[in-house]
Amino acid sequence: MPKGAVPERYQDILESKALGHLATIGPDGRPQVNPVWFLSDGQHVFLSVKPETVKYRNLRANSGVAMSATDLARPDRYVEVRGEVVAFELYETLVWVNQLARKYTGADFTGGTDGEPRYKVTIRIDAWTGQG
């Protein structure tokens, strides 16, 4: 598995509206996979997590993750990243989740209100693989 940033030839997948499939490890050692909205700069993945979720608890307990995304036009083409959570940044407004919503819906987020805590999670990409 190549190390470091995701190469340019897979950036279009990371920039598309493809959902990420985020794998975390639960307290029993078993993987849990959730679809997530995300942004990426090729070196990091950024997502939003509410603190009452299992996903949040898993990320706090074990910072190692993997995430894949598939090309929406060519399902045989994908990119997978593996890395580690390096930051949790608390937002009590919708400023951060609105950025994600604009990527996926073209509009601000309508599923929450200011005052609901959410964390911007930053994942450092340590390795990647891709096909197609």
Steps between C-alpha positions, in 0.01 A plus 500: 500500500658833395580747778416869520255722318247373247628566145333737257349216295258421787427856615185515288345222709582683824355823358183336368172446682594138569437402860792374701470162671677557830623198695567537873573238764252442782581411860454131417771523232252461215481746210208737454442668164291814449429709191627855555512838335859618478742750354862423416813685398675176397707497821208508746136402517260727688158393627235593755404280793246549777634409846215266589578257215676165512723628218620786725568267793690262272714782359582629849600153622695390190624764257581257216253509210449400139266661249411418142312692233386376160492694175131581440537459123718187509424265791813295420717805588563589863743643751562379854689693764634386835610728773458641844280760664724794589244758615150545638377860470173584677241703309180612669371667184426356158795679337702181446217263411370761253824465303441127471132548413587742220726237341229233510176696465598842371333665800547553872425215741135468601525207741614689807520833677765720657573390856527129416862396556681338208865426451703568191720192486832524317651174377859497379538277195796268559446259209267454206408257227283531194376327191403621160 
